[in-house]
Structures are given as C-alpha cells and as structure tokens.
Amino acid sequence: MSFDLSAINWLAVIVGTVIYFGLGGVWYTPRLFGTAWQRSIGWDPAQKLPQMKVGSYLVPLLAYLVMAVATALLAAATGSDTLGEGIVLGLVL
C-alpha cells in the first residue's frame, strides 16, 4: 500500500488545519465552553492559570495536520470530490 501525497490538495490541508486549530481555541474560551470545561475538570477559577508553553500549542497543531492529511488521503483514495461525497466521508470518519 502506498500513499500518493501528490493527490493531496495541500492548500486545503493547511487551511483545514488552521481552521480546526482556531475552532479549538474558540471552543475553550470563557464565552463558549471554557468555564464549563474548567468546572467539569474541577479547576478552581481562583487559582492562577498555568503558563502555556510552545508545546501546548504545537502538539495539537501537528495532530490536526496529521488528521487533515489522513482525511485528504482517504478522500483521494475513495474519489470523494463533490460536496455530497465530502459530507458522507466526514460523517463516516
């Protein structure tokens, strides 16, 4: 089994990765679900927030890139090239 990386639309992969990363950032803001998430893990809001390191952002970004490439490879392998086929592929994934 070989992976044909030339069949991938790399611009779409990068845009998808950035959008997924951005949605994750927005998702955990206090205006959406950040406060509920902190409560669910037992975080005391009076505590000082831990300092975020570069790895805290880089690891999820790389994971999103891997997921976008895997999805692109599956789309290429299945011949999903219309909106309807993309929706079906997304639901299956």
PyMOL Python script that loads the backbone (N, CA, C, O; Angstrom):
from pymol import cmd

cmd.read_pdbstr("""\
ATOM      1  N   MET A   1       0.848  -1.172   0.000  1.00  0.00           N
ATOM      2  CA  MET A   1       0.000   0.000   0.000  1.00  0.00           C
ATOM      3  C   MET A   1       0.895   1.237   0.000  1.00  0.00           C
ATOM      4  O   MET A   1       1.781   1.376   0.844  1.00  0.00           O
ATOM      5  N   SER A   2       0.656   2.117  -0.941  1.00  0.00           N
ATOM      6  CA  SER A   2       1.458   3.340  -0.987  1.00  0.00           C
ATOM      7  C   SER A   2       0.543   4.549  -0.842  1.00  0.00           C
ATOM      8  O   SER A   2      -0.625   4.519  -1.229  1.00  0.00           O
ATOM      9  N   PHE A   3       1.093   5.586  -0.287  1.00  0.00           N
ATOM     10  CA  PHE A   3       0.348   6.818  -0.095  1.00  0.00           C
ATOM     11  C   PHE A   3       0.768   7.800  -1.173  1.00  0.00           C
ATOM     12  O   PHE A   3       1.938   8.174  -1.252  1.00  0.00           O
ATOM     13  N   ASP A   4      -0.174   8.218  -2.003  1.00  0.00           N
ATOM     14  CA  ASP A   4       0.115   9.155  -3.078  1.00  0.00           C
ATOM     15  C   ASP A   4      -0.086  10.575  -2.559  1.00  0.00           C
ATOM     16  O   ASP A   4      -1.187  11.123  -2.622  1.00  0.00           O
ATOM     17  N   LEU A   5       0.990  11.158  -2.049  1.00  0.00           N
ATOM     18  CA  LEU A   5       0.901  12.505  -1.477  1.00  0.00           C
ATOM     19  C   LEU A   5       0.700  13.576  -2.540  1.00  0.00           C
ATOM     20  O   LEU A   5       0.348  14.711  -2.217  1.00  0.00           O
ATOM     21  N   SER A   6       0.923  13.224  -3.818  1.00  0.00           N
ATOM     22  CA  SER A   6       0.693  14.210  -4.880  1.00  0.00           C
ATOM     23  C   SER A   6      -0.797  14.402  -5.149  1.00  0.00           C
ATOM     24  O   SER A   6      -1.185  15.378  -5.790  1.00  0.00           O
ATOM     25  N   ALA A   7      -1.629  13.494  -4.673  1.00  0.00           N
ATOM     26  CA  ALA A   7      -3.069  13.597  -4.878  1.00  0.00           C
ATOM     27  C   ALA A   7      -3.732  14.514  -3.855  1.00  0.00           C
ATOM     28  O   ALA A   7      -4.940  14.746  -3.914  1.00  0.00           O
ATOM     29  N   ILE A   8      -2.948  15.030  -2.928  1.00  0.00           N
ATOM     30  CA  ILE A   8      -3.498  15.857  -1.856  1.00  0.00           C
ATOM     31  C   ILE A   8      -3.507  17.326  -2.270  1.00  0.00           C
ATOM     32  O   ILE A   8      -2.547  17.820  -2.861  1.00  0.00           O
ATOM     33  N   ASN A   9      -4.584  18.005  -1.958  1.00  0.00           N
ATOM     34  CA  ASN A   9      -4.662  19.454  -2.124  1.00  0.00           C
ATOM     35  C   ASN A   9      -4.064  20.063  -0.857  1.00  0.00           C
ATOM     36  O   ASN A   9      -4.746  20.197   0.159  1.00  0.00           O
ATOM     37  N   TRP A  10      -2.794  20.427  -0.929  1.00  0.00           N
ATOM     38  CA  TRP A  10      -2.071  20.875   0.266  1.00  0.00           C
ATOM     39  C   TRP A  10      -2.605  22.188   0.811  1.00  0.00           C
ATOM     40  O   TRP A  10      -2.565  22.410   2.021  1.00  0.00           O
ATOM     41  N   LEU A  11      -3.103  23.059  -0.049  1.00  0.00           N
ATOM     42  CA  LEU A  11      -3.694  24.308   0.438  1.00  0.00           C
ATOM     43  C   LEU A  11      -4.914  23.999   1.300  1.00  0.00           C
ATOM     44  O   LEU A  11      -5.106  24.605   2.355  1.00  0.00           O
ATOM     45  N   ALA A  12      -5.732  23.060   0.850  1.00  0.00           N
ATOM     46  CA  ALA A  12      -6.917  22.668   1.627  1.00  0.00           C
ATOM     47  C   ALA A  12      -6.513  22.037   2.951  1.00  0.00           C
ATOM     48  O   ALA A  12      -7.166  22.263   3.969  1.00  0.00           O
ATOM     49  N   VAL A  13      -5.448  21.252   2.947  1.00  0.00           N
ATOM     50  CA  VAL A  13      -4.972  20.625   4.180  1.00  0.00           C
ATOM     51  C   VAL A  13      -4.518  21.684   5.176  1.00  0.00           C
ATOM     52  O   VAL A  13      -4.860  21.614   6.357  1.00  0.00           O
ATOM     53  N   ILE A  14      -3.754  22.660   4.710  1.00  0.00           N
ATOM     54  CA  ILE A  14      -3.257  23.715   5.603  1.00  0.00           C
ATOM     55  C   ILE A  14      -4.398  24.590   6.103  1.00  0.00           C
ATOM     56  O   ILE A  14      -4.449  24.934   7.284  1.00  0.00           O
ATOM     57  N   VAL A  15      -5.316  24.953   5.204  1.00  0.00           N
ATOM     58  CA  VAL A  15      -6.467  25.767   5.632  1.00  0.00           C
ATOM     59  C   VAL A  15      -7.311  24.989   6.638  1.00  0.00           C
ATOM     60  O   VAL A  15      -7.739  25.547   7.649  1.00  0.00           O
ATOM     61  N   GLY A  16      -7.553  23.710   6.370  1.00  0.00           N
ATOM     62  CA  GLY A  16      -8.323  22.882   7.307  1.00  0.00           C
ATOM     63  C   GLY A  16      -7.650  22.764   8.655  1.00  0.00           C
ATOM     64  O   GLY A  16      -8.320  22.796   9.687  1.00  0.00           O
ATOM     65  N   THR A  17      -6.336  22.628   8.663  1.00  0.00           N
ATOM     66  CA  THR A  17      -5.586  22.533   9.911  1.00  0.00           C
ATOM     67  C   THR A  17      -5.713  23.813  10.722  1.00  0.00           C
ATOM     68  O   THR A  17      -5.958  23.773  11.928  1.00  0.00           O
ATOM     69  N   VAL A  18      -5.547  24.947  10.055  1.00  0.00           N
ATOM     70  CA  VAL A  18      -5.621  26.244  10.745  1.00  0.00           C
ATOM     71  C   VAL A  18      -7.031  26.492  11.276  1.00  0.00           C
ATOM     72  O   VAL A  18      -7.198  26.984  12.392  1.00  0.00           O
ATOM     73  N   ILE A  19      -8.043  26.154  10.478  1.00  0.00           N
ATOM     74  CA  ILE A  19      -9.431  26.345  10.927  1.00  0.00           C
ATOM     75  C   ILE A  19      -9.737  25.439  12.124  1.00  0.00           C
ATOM     76  O   ILE A  19     -10.369  25.879  13.084  1.00  0.00           O
ATOM     77  N   TYR A  20      -9.299  24.192  12.074  1.00  0.00           N
ATOM     78  CA  TYR A  20      -9.527  23.263  13.180  1.00  0.00           C
ATOM     79  C   TYR A  20      -8.839  23.756  14.455  1.00  0.00           C
ATOM     80  O   TYR A  20      -9.411  23.696  15.543  1.00  0.00           O
ATOM     81  N   PHE A  21      -7.613  24.242  14.307  1.00  0.00           N
ATOM     82  CA  PHE A  21      -6.865  24.776  15.445  1.00  0.00           C
ATOM     83  C   PHE A  21      -7.577  26.018  16.004  1.00  0.00           C
ATOM     84  O   PHE A  21      -7.701  26.172  17.219  1.00  0.00           O
ATOM     85  N   GLY A  22      -8.037  26.887  15.119  1.00  0.00           N
ATOM     86  CA  GLY A  22      -8.752  28.094  15.552  1.00  0.00           C
ATOM     87  C   GLY A  22     -10.060  27.765  16.253  1.00  0.00           C
ATOM     88  O   GLY A  22     -10.401  28.388  17.258  1.00  0.00           O
ATOM     89  N   LEU A  23     -10.796  26.789  15.728  1.00  0.00           N
ATOM     90  CA  LEU A  23     -12.045  26.384  16.376  1.00  0.00           C
ATOM     91  C   LEU A  23     -11.789  25.824  17.767  1.00  0.00           C
ATOM     92  O   LEU A  23     -12.571  26.054  18.690  1.00  0.00           O
ATOM     93  N   GLY A  24     -10.692  25.090  17.915  1.00  0.00           N
ATOM     94  CA  GLY A  24     -10.333  24.576  19.240  1.00  0.00           C
ATOM     95  C   GLY A  24     -10.039  25.705  20.207  1.00  0.00           C
ATOM     96  O   GLY A  24     -10.416  25.641  21.377  1.00  0.00           O
ATOM     97  N   GLY A  25      -9.366  26.742  19.722  1.00  0.00           N
ATOM     98  CA  GLY A  25      -9.079  27.893  20.573  1.00  0.00           C
ATOM     99  C   GLY A  25     -10.338  28.624  20.990  1.00  0.00           C
ATOM    100  O   GLY A  25     -10.484  29.013  22.149  1.00  0.00           O
ATOM    101  N   VAL A  26     -11.251  28.811  20.045  1.00  0.00           N
ATOM    102  CA  VAL A  26     -12.512  29.497  20.338  1.00  0.00           C
ATOM    103  C   VAL A  26     -13.385  28.645  21.250  1.00  0.00           C
ATOM    104  O   VAL A  26     -14.063  29.172  22.132  1.00  0.00           O
ATOM    105  N   TRP A  27     -13.372  27.342  21.042  1.00  0.00           N
ATOM    106  CA  TRP A  27     -14.214  26.418  21.801  1.00  0.00           C
ATOM    107  C   TRP A  27     -13.964  26.534  23.309  1.00  0.00           C
ATOM    108  O   TRP A  27     -14.902  26.466  24.104  1.00  0.00           O
ATOM    109  N   TYR A  28     -12.701  26.708  23.696  1.00  0.00           N
ATOM    110  CA  TYR A  28     -12.361  26.725  25.114  1.00  0.00           C
ATOM    111  C   TYR A  28     -12.255  28.128  25.699  1.00  0.00           C
ATOM    112  O   TYR A  28     -11.707  28.297  26.788  1.00  0.00           O
ATOM    113  N   THR A  29     -12.762  29.129  25.003  1.00  0.00           N
ATOM    114  CA  THR A  29     -12.801  30.468  25.591  1.00  0.00           C
ATOM    115  C   THR A  29     -13.917  30.514  26.628  1.00  0.00           C
ATOM    116  O   THR A  29     -14.865  29.733  26.548  1.00  0.00           O
ATOM    117  N   PRO A  30     -13.815  31.419  27.603  1.00  0.00           N
ATOM    118  CA  PRO A  30     -14.878  31.521  28.613  1.00  0.00           C
ATOM    119  C   PRO A  30     -16.247  31.867  28.013  1.00  0.00           C
ATOM    120  O   PRO A  30     -17.273  31.534  28.607  1.00  0.00           O
ATOM    121  N   ARG A  31     -16.282  32.515  26.873  1.00  0.00           N
ATOM    122  CA  ARG A  31     -17.567  32.877  26.256  1.00  0.00           C
ATOM    123  C   ARG A  31     -18.321  31.668  25.717  1.00  0.00           C
ATOM    124  O   ARG A  31     -19.547  31.704  25.606  1.00  0.00           O
ATOM    125  N   LEU A  32     -17.608  30.602  25.384  1.00  0.00           N
ATOM    126  CA  LEU A  32     -18.290  29.401  24.904  1.00  0.00           C
ATOM    127  C   LEU A  32     -18.306  28.339  25.991  1.00  0.00           C
ATOM    128  O   LEU A  32     -19.193  28.346  26.845  1.00  0.00           O
ATOM    129  N   PHE A  33     -17.351  27.435  25.977  1.00  0.00           N
ATOM    130  CA  PHE A  33     -17.389  26.304  26.894  1.00  0.00           C
ATOM    131  C   PHE A  33     -16.206  26.250  27.847  1.00  0.00           C
ATOM    132  O   PHE A  33     -16.065  25.274  28.584  1.00  0.00           O
ATOM    133  N   GLY A  34     -15.355  27.262  27.856  1.00  0.00           N
ATOM    134  CA  GLY A  34     -14.171  27.249  28.709  1.00  0.00           C
ATOM    135  C   GLY A  34     -14.498  27.158  30.185  1.00  0.00           C
ATOM    136  O   GLY A  34     -13.874  26.394  30.920  1.00  0.00           O
ATOM    137  N   THR A  35     -15.471  27.931  30.617  1.00  0.00           N
ATOM    138  CA  THR A  35     -15.846  27.921  32.028  1.00  0.00           C
ATOM    139  C   THR A  35     -16.465  26.577  32.419  1.00  0.00           C
ATOM    140  O   THR A  35     -16.148  26.025  33.472  1.00  0.00           O
ATOM    141  N   ALA A  36     -17.343  26.060  31.571  1.00  0.00           N
ATOM    142  CA  ALA A  36     -17.962  24.758  31.854  1.00  0.00           C
ATOM    143  C   ALA A  36     -16.905  23.653  31.841  1.00  0.00           C
ATOM    144  O   ALA A  36     -16.961  22.722  32.644  1.00  0.00           O
ATOM    145  N   TRP A  37     -15.949  23.763  30.931  1.00  0.00           N
ATOM    146  CA  TRP A  37     -14.880  22.767  30.861  1.00  0.00           C
ATOM    147  C   TRP A  37     -14.038  22.809  32.130  1.00  0.00           C
ATOM    148  O   TRP A  37     -13.701  21.765  32.688  1.00  0.00           O
ATOM    149  N   GLN A  38     -13.694  24.021  32.590  1.00  0.00           N
ATOM    150  CA  GLN A  38     -12.910  24.149  33.825  1.00  0.00           C
ATOM    151  C   GLN A  38     -13.665  23.553  35.006  1.00  0.00           C
ATOM    152  O   GLN A  38     -13.079  22.861  35.838  1.00  0.00           O
ATOM    153  N   ARG A  39     -14.967  23.822  35.079  1.00  0.00           N
ATOM    154  CA  ARG A  39     -15.777  23.265  36.159  1.00  0.00           C
ATOM    155  C   ARG A  39     -15.807  21.741  36.091  1.00  0.00           C
ATOM    156  O   ARG A  39     -15.728  21.069  37.120  1.00  0.00           O
ATOM    157  N   SER A  40     -15.920  21.195  34.882  1.00  0.00           N
ATOM    158  CA  SER A  40     -16.040  19.737  34.733  1.00  0.00           C
ATOM    159  C   SER A  40     -14.757  19.000  35.119  1.00  0.00           C
ATOM    160  O   SER A  40     -14.807  17.839  35.524  1.00  0.00           O
ATOM    161  N   ILE A  41     -13.606  19.671  34.996  1.00  0.00           N
ATOM    162  CA  ILE A  41     -12.359  19.007  35.398  1.00  0.00           C
ATOM    163  C   ILE A  41     -11.955  19.380  36.820  1.00  0.00           C
ATOM    164  O   ILE A  41     -10.895  18.976  37.300  1.00  0.00           O
ATOM    165  N   GLY A  42     -12.817  20.164  37.498  1.00  0.00           N
ATOM    166  CA  GLY A  42     -12.556  20.512  38.885  1.00  0.00           C
ATOM    167  C   GLY A  42     -11.563  21.646  39.066  1.00  0.00           C
ATOM    168  O   GLY A  42     -10.932  21.752  40.118  1.00  0.00           O
ATOM    169  N   TRP A  43     -11.415  22.486  38.066  1.00  0.00           N
ATOM    170  CA  TRP A  43     -10.471  23.602  38.141  1.00  0.00           C
ATOM    171  C   TRP A  43     -11.068  24.714  38.984  1.00  0.00           C
ATOM    172  O   TRP A  43     -12.217  25.105  38.776  1.00  0.00           O
ATOM    173  N   ASP A  44     -10.297  25.226  39.933  1.00  0.00           N
ATOM    174  CA  ASP A  44     -10.727  26.338  40.775  1.00  0.00           C
ATOM    175  C   ASP A  44     -10.387  27.636  40.054  1.00  0.00           C
ATOM    176  O   ASP A  44      -9.210  27.908  39.818  1.00  0.00           O
ATOM    177  N   PRO A  45     -11.396  28.456  39.691  1.00  0.00           N
ATOM    178  CA  PRO A  45     -11.128  29.692  38.962  1.00  0.00           C
ATOM    179  C   PRO A  45     -10.282  30.693  39.749  1.00  0.00           C
ATOM    180  O   PRO A  45      -9.716  31.618  39.165  1.00  0.00           O
ATOM    181  N   ALA A  46     -10.194  30.518  41.054  1.00  0.00           N
ATOM    182  CA  ALA A  46      -9.386  31.427  41.860  1.00  0.00           C
ATOM    183  C   ALA A  46      -7.894  31.137  41.704  1.00  0.00           C
ATOM    184  O   ALA A  46      -7.059  31.987  42.015  1.00  0.00           O
ATOM    185  N   GLN A  47      -7.557  29.939  41.223  1.00  0.00           N
ATOM    186  CA  GLN A  47      -6.154  29.582  41.029  1.00  0.00           C
ATOM    187  C   GLN A  47      -5.566  30.347  39.845  1.00  0.00           C
ATOM    188  O   GLN A  47      -6.270  30.737  38.913  1.00  0.00           O
ATOM    189  N   LYS A  48      -4.269  30.543  39.916  1.00  0.00           N
ATOM    190  CA  LYS A  48      -3.566  31.164  38.804  1.00  0.00           C
ATOM    191  C   LYS A  48      -3.504  30.161  37.656  1.00  0.00           C
ATOM    192  O   LYS A  48      -3.227  28.981  37.869  1.00  0.00           O
ATOM    193  N   LEU A  49      -3.762  30.636  36.441  1.00  0.00           N
ATOM    194  CA  LEU A  49      -3.698  29.763  35.278  1.00  0.00           C
ATOM    195  C   LEU A  49      -2.259  29.332  35.029  1.00  0.00           C
ATOM    196  O   LEU A  49      -1.339  30.134  35.190  1.00  0.00           O
ATOM    197  N   PRO A  50      -2.053  28.081  34.640  1.00  0.00           N
ATOM    198  CA  PRO A  50      -0.692  27.632  34.357  1.00  0.00           C
ATOM    199  C   PRO A  50      -0.160  28.334  33.110  1.00  0.00           C
ATOM    200  O   PRO A  50      -0.918  28.680  32.204  1.00  0.00           O
ATOM    201  N   GLN A  51       1.145  28.535  33.081  1.00  0.00           N
ATOM    202  CA  GLN A  51       1.755  29.184  31.928  1.00  0.00           C
ATOM    203  C   GLN A  51       1.799  28.206  30.761  1.00  0.00           C
ATOM    204  O   GLN A  51       2.250  27.069  30.896  1.00  0.00           O
ATOM    205  N   MET A  52       1.328  28.669  29.632  1.00  0.00           N
ATOM    206  CA  MET A  52       1.304  27.819  28.446  1.00  0.00           C
ATOM    207  C   MET A  52       2.679  27.842  27.779  1.00  0.00           C
ATOM    208  O   MET A  52       3.302  28.895  27.644  1.00  0.00           O
ATOM    209  N   LYS A  53       3.126  26.687  27.377  1.00  0.00           N
ATOM    210  CA  LYS A  53       4.408  26.558  26.703  1.00  0.00           C
ATOM    211  C   LYS A  53       4.154  26.350  25.213  1.00  0.00           C
ATOM    212  O   LYS A  53       3.026  26.078  24.800  1.00  0.00           O
ATOM    213  N   VAL A  54       5.186  26.475  24.426  1.00  0.00           N
ATOM    214  CA  VAL A  54       5.060  26.321  22.978  1.00  0.00           C
ATOM    215  C   VAL A  54       4.492  24.947  22.630  1.00  0.00           C
ATOM    216  O   VAL A  54       3.675  24.832  21.717  1.00  0.00           O
ATOM    217  N   GLY A  55       4.910  23.913  23.337  1.00  0.00           N
ATOM    218  CA  GLY A  55       4.422  22.562  23.085  1.00  0.00           C
ATOM    219  C   GLY A  55       2.928  22.418  23.301  1.00  0.00           C
ATOM    220  O   GLY A  55       2.287  21.560  22.693  1.00  0.00           O
ATOM    221  N   SER A  56       2.370  23.256  24.168  1.00  0.00           N
ATOM    222  CA  SER A  56       0.931  23.213  24.424  1.00  0.00           C
ATOM    223  C   SER A  56       0.131  23.598  23.189  1.00  0.00           C
ATOM    224  O   SER A  56      -1.030  23.213  23.051  1.00  0.00           O
ATOM    225  N   TYR A  57       0.744  24.350  22.303  1.00  0.00           N
ATOM    226  CA  TYR A  57       0.093  24.749  21.055  1.00  0.00           C
ATOM    227  C   TYR A  57       0.599  23.926  19.870  1.00  0.00           C
ATOM    228  O   TYR A  57      -0.161  23.624  18.950  1.00  0.00           O
ATOM    229  N   LEU A  58       1.868  23.568  19.897  1.00  0.00           N
ATOM    230  CA  LEU A  58       2.470  22.886  18.767  1.00  0.00           C
ATOM    231  C   LEU A  58       1.983  21.440  18.619  1.00  0.00           C
ATOM    232  O   LEU A  58       1.743  20.982  17.502  1.00  0.00           O
ATOM    233  N   VAL A  59       1.837  20.730  19.721  1.00  0.00           N
ATOM    234  CA  VAL A  59       1.398  19.331  19.651  1.00  0.00           C
ATOM    235  C   VAL A  59      -0.008  19.213  19.062  1.00  0.00           C
ATOM    236  O   VAL A  59      -0.207  18.402  18.157  1.00  0.00           O
ATOM    237  N   PRO A  60      -1.001  19.991  19.536  1.00  0.00           N
ATOM    238  CA  PRO A  60      -2.317  19.894  18.891  1.00  0.00           C
ATOM    239  C   PRO A  60      -2.286  20.322  17.425  1.00  0.00           C
ATOM    240  O   PRO A  60      -2.967  19.724  16.592  1.00  0.00           O
ATOM    241  N   LEU A  61      -1.499  21.356  17.103  1.00  0.00           N
ATOM    242  CA  LEU A  61      -1.420  21.808  15.718  1.00  0.00           C
ATOM    243  C   LEU A  61      -0.878  20.694  14.819  1.00  0.00           C
ATOM    244  O   LEU A  61      -1.403  20.469  13.729  1.00  0.00           O
ATOM    245  N   LEU A  62       0.155  20.009  15.263  1.00  0.00           N
ATOM    246  CA  LEU A  62       0.700  18.893  14.480  1.00  0.00           C
ATOM    247  C   LEU A  62      -0.298  17.736  14.388  1.00  0.00           C
ATOM    248  O   LEU A  62      -0.399  17.086  13.348  1.00  0.00           O
ATOM    249  N   ALA A  63      -1.029  17.480  15.464  1.00  0.00           N
ATOM    250  CA  ALA A  63      -2.044  16.424  15.435  1.00  0.00           C
ATOM    251  C   ALA A  63      -3.151  16.768  14.436  1.00  0.00           C
ATOM    252  O   ALA A  63      -3.625  15.889  13.717  1.00  0.00           O
ATOM    253  N   TYR A  64      -3.566  18.034  14.384  1.00  0.00           N
ATOM    254  CA  TYR A  64      -4.585  18.458  13.426  1.00  0.00           C
ATOM    255  C   TYR A  64      -4.067  18.333  11.997  1.00  0.00           C
ATOM    256  O   TYR A  64      -4.820  17.985  11.088  1.00  0.00           O
ATOM    257  N   LEU A  65      -2.776  18.617  11.799  1.00  0.00           N
ATOM    258  CA  LEU A  65      -2.185  18.468  10.470  1.00  0.00           C
ATOM    259  C   LEU A  65      -2.196  17.003  10.043  1.00  0.00           C
ATOM    260  O   LEU A  65      -2.530  16.694   8.899  1.00  0.00           O
ATOM    261  N   VAL A  66      -1.839  16.114  10.941  1.00  0.00           N
ATOM    262  CA  VAL A  66      -1.853  14.675  10.627  1.00  0.00           C
ATOM    263  C   VAL A  66      -3.277  14.224  10.300  1.00  0.00           C
ATOM    264  O   VAL A  66      -3.481  13.456   9.359  1.00  0.00           O
ATOM    265  N   MET A  67      -4.258  14.694  11.068  1.00  0.00           N
ATOM    266  CA  MET A  67      -5.651  14.319  10.793  1.00  0.00           C
ATOM    267  C   MET A  67      -6.118  14.852   9.444  1.00  0.00           C
ATOM    268  O   MET A  67      -6.836  14.161   8.722  1.00  0.00           O
ATOM    269  N   ALA A  68      -5.718  16.074   9.096  1.00  0.00           N
ATOM    270  CA  ALA A  68      -6.116  16.657   7.814  1.00  0.00           C
ATOM    271  C   ALA A  68      -5.476  15.898   6.652  1.00  0.00           C
ATOM    272  O   ALA A  68      -6.125  15.666   5.632  1.00  0.00           O
ATOM    273  N   VAL A  69      -4.213  15.510   6.799  1.00  0.00           N
ATOM    274  CA  VAL A  69      -3.543  14.729   5.747  1.00  0.00           C
ATOM    275  C   VAL A  69      -4.211  13.359   5.617  1.00  0.00           C
ATOM    276  O   VAL A  69      -4.448  12.894   4.502  1.00  0.00           O
ATOM    277  N   ALA A  70      -4.515  12.714   6.731  1.00  0.00           N
ATOM    278  CA  ALA A  70      -5.180  11.405   6.682  1.00  0.00           C
ATOM    279  C   ALA A  70      -6.545  11.509   6.013  1.00  0.00           C
ATOM    280  O   ALA A  70      -6.918  10.643   5.221  1.00  0.00           O
ATOM    281  N   THR A  71      -7.289  12.561   6.326  1.00  0.00           N
ATOM    282  CA  THR A  71      -8.595  12.764   5.703  1.00  0.00           C
ATOM    283  C   THR A  71      -8.440  13.014   4.206  1.00  0.00           C
ATOM    284  O   THR A  71      -9.225  12.506   3.406  1.00  0.00           O
ATOM    285  N   ALA A  72      -7.435  13.793   3.828  1.00  0.00           N
ATOM    286  CA  ALA A  72      -7.184  14.059   2.410  1.00  0.00           C
ATOM    287  C   ALA A  72      -6.805  12.783   1.672  1.00  0.00           C
ATOM    288  O   ALA A  72      -7.247  12.561   0.545  1.00  0.00           O
ATOM    289  N   LEU A  73      -5.988  11.943   2.302  1.00  0.00           N
ATOM    290  CA  LEU A  73      -5.621  10.670   1.678  1.00  0.00           C
ATOM    291  C   LEU A  73      -6.842   9.768   1.504  1.00  0.00           C
ATOM    292  O   LEU A  73      -6.986   9.104   0.477  1.00  0.00           O
ATOM    293  N   LEU A  74      -7.714   9.746   2.500  1.00  0.00           N
ATOM    294  CA  LEU A  74      -8.939   8.943   2.391  1.00  0.00           C
ATOM    295  C   LEU A  74      -9.864   9.500   1.305  1.00  0.00           C
ATOM    296  O   LEU A  74     -10.492   8.740   0.567  1.00  0.00           O
ATOM    297  N   ALA A  75      -9.941  10.819   1.214  1.00  0.00           N
ATOM    298  CA  ALA A  75     -10.768  11.437   0.177  1.00  0.00           C
ATOM    299  C   ALA A  75     -10.224  11.095  -1.207  1.00  0.00           C
ATOM    300  O   ALA A  75     -10.990  10.799  -2.125  1.00  0.00           O
ATOM    301  N   ALA A  76      -8.915  11.135  -1.353  1.00  0.00           N
ATOM    302  CA  ALA A  76      -8.306  10.783  -2.637  1.00  0.00           C
ATOM    303  C   ALA A  76      -8.504   9.305  -2.948  1.00  0.00           C
ATOM    304  O   ALA A  76      -8.794   8.945  -4.089  1.00  0.00           O
ATOM    305  N   ALA A  77      -8.352   8.450  -1.947  1.00  0.00           N
ATOM    306  CA  ALA A  77      -8.484   7.007  -2.159  1.00  0.00           C
ATOM    307  C   ALA A  77      -9.912   6.601  -2.513  1.00  0.00           C
ATOM    308  O   ALA A  77     -10.129   5.661  -3.278  1.00  0.00           O
ATOM    309  N   THR A  78     -10.885   7.322  -1.945  1.00  0.00           N
ATOM    310  CA  THR A  78     -12.286   6.979  -2.217  1.00  0.00           C
ATOM    311  C   THR A  78     -12.861   7.766  -3.383  1.00  0.00           C
ATOM    312  O   THR A  78     -13.986   7.513  -3.813  1.00  0.00           O
ATOM    313  N   GLY A  79     -12.090   8.722  -3.897  1.00  0.00           N
ATOM    314  CA  GLY A  79     -12.577   9.524  -5.018  1.00  0.00           C
ATOM    315  C   GLY A  79     -13.636  10.534  -4.611  1.00  0.00           C
ATOM    316  O   GLY A  79     -14.453  10.944  -5.435  1.00  0.00           O
ATOM    317  N   SER A  80     -13.629  10.929  -3.374  1.00  0.00           N
ATOM    318  CA  SER A  80     -14.601  11.914  -2.885  1.00  0.00           C
ATOM    319  C   SER A  80     -14.190  13.299  -3.388  1.00  0.00           C
ATOM    320  O   SER A  80     -13.240  13.902  -2.890  1.00  0.00           O
ATOM    321  N   ASP A  81     -14.934  13.789  -4.392  1.00  0.00           N
ATOM    322  CA  ASP A  81     -14.576  15.089  -4.941  1.00  0.00           C
ATOM    323  C   ASP A  81     -15.755  16.039  -5.101  1.00  0.00           C
ATOM    324  O   ASP A  81     -15.619  17.101  -5.708  1.00  0.00           O
ATOM    325  N   THR A  82     -16.901  15.668  -4.567  1.00  0.00           N
ATOM    326  CA  THR A  82     -18.044  16.583  -4.566  1.00  0.00           C
ATOM    327  C   THR A  82     -18.423  16.895  -3.123  1.00  0.00           C
ATOM    328  O   THR A  82     -17.977  16.228  -2.190  1.00  0.00           O
ATOM    329  N   LEU A  83     -19.245  17.910  -2.961  1.00  0.00           N
ATOM    330  CA  LEU A  83     -19.673  18.302  -1.622  1.00  0.00           C
ATOM    331  C   LEU A  83     -20.420  17.157  -0.930  1.00  0.00           C
ATOM    332  O   LEU A  83     -20.170  16.875   0.242  1.00  0.00           O
ATOM    333  N   GLY A  84     -21.313  16.513  -1.633  1.00  0.00           N
ATOM    334  CA  GLY A  84     -22.080  15.411  -1.052  1.00  0.00           C
ATOM    335  C   GLY A  84     -21.196  14.254  -0.625  1.00  0.00           C
ATOM    336  O   GLY A  84     -21.377  13.683   0.450  1.00  0.00           O
ATOM    337  N   GLU A  85     -20.234  13.912  -1.479  1.00  0.00           N
ATOM    338  CA  GLU A  85     -19.311  12.830  -1.119  1.00  0.00           C
ATOM    339  C   GLU A  85     -18.421  13.234   0.052  1.00  0.00           C
ATOM    340  O   GLU A  85     -18.080  12.401   0.891  1.00  0.00           O
ATOM    341  N   GLY A  86     -18.047  14.509   0.111  1.00  0.00           N
ATOM    342  CA  GLY A  86     -17.260  15.001   1.236  1.00  0.00           C
ATOM    343  C   GLY A  86     -18.031  14.936   2.544  1.00  0.00           C
ATOM    344  O   GLY A  86     -17.476  14.595   3.589  1.00  0.00           O
ATOM    345  N   ILE A  87     -19.312  15.264   2.477  1.00  0.00           N
ATOM    346  CA  ILE A  87     -20.161  15.193   3.678  1.00  0.00           C
ATOM    347  C   ILE A  87     -20.276  13.739   4.146  1.00  0.00           C
ATOM    348  O   ILE A  87     -20.174  13.461   5.341  1.00  0.00           O
ATOM    349  N   VAL A  88     -20.488  12.820   3.213  1.00  0.00           N
ATOM    350  CA  VAL A  88     -20.590  11.402   3.568  1.00  0.00           C
ATOM    351  C   VAL A  88     -19.276  10.922   4.183  1.00  0.00           C
ATOM    352  O   VAL A  88     -19.278  10.223   5.196  1.00  0.00           O
ATOM    353  N   LEU A  89     -18.155  11.302   3.565  1.00  0.00           N
ATOM    354  CA  LEU A  89     -16.845  10.920   4.117  1.00  0.00           C
ATOM    355  C   LEU A  89     -16.662  11.479   5.512  1.00  0.00           C
ATOM    356  O   LEU A  89     -16.180  10.777   6.402  1.00  0.00           O
ATOM    357  N   GLY A  90     -17.037  12.728   5.717  1.00  0.00           N
ATOM    358  CA  GLY A  90     -16.931  13.341   7.041  1.00  0.00           C
ATOM    359  C   GLY A  90     -17.796  12.634   8.067  1.00  0.00           C
ATOM    360  O   GLY A  90     -17.371  12.442   9.206  1.00  0.00           O
ATOM    361  N   LEU A  91     -18.990  12.247   7.686  1.00  0.00           N
ATOM    362  CA  LEU A  91     -19.860  11.520   8.619  1.00  0.00           C
ATOM    363  C   LEU A  91     -19.297  10.146   8.941  1.00  0.00           C
ATOM    364  O   LEU A  91     -19.384   9.692  10.082  1.00  0.00           O
ATOM    365  N   VAL A  92     -18.724   9.485   7.955  1.00  0.00           N
ATOM    366  CA  VAL A  92     -18.145   8.169   8.192  1.00  0.00           C
ATOM    367  C   VAL A  92     -16.927   8.296   9.114  1.00  0.00           C
ATOM    368  O   VAL A  92     -16.735   7.483  10.018  1.00  0.00           O
ATOM    369  N   LEU A  93     -16.118   9.314   8.876  1.00  0.00           N
ATOM    370  CA  LEU A  93     -14.938   9.492   9.716  1.00  0.00           C
ATOM    371  C   LEU A  93     -15.335   9.860  11.111  1.00  0.00           C
ATOM    372  O   LEU A  93     -14.472  10.052  11.968  1.00  0.00           O
TER     373      LEU A  93
END
""", "prot")
cmd.dss("prot")
cmd.show_as("cartoon", "prot")
cmd.util.cbc("prot")
cmd.orient("prot")
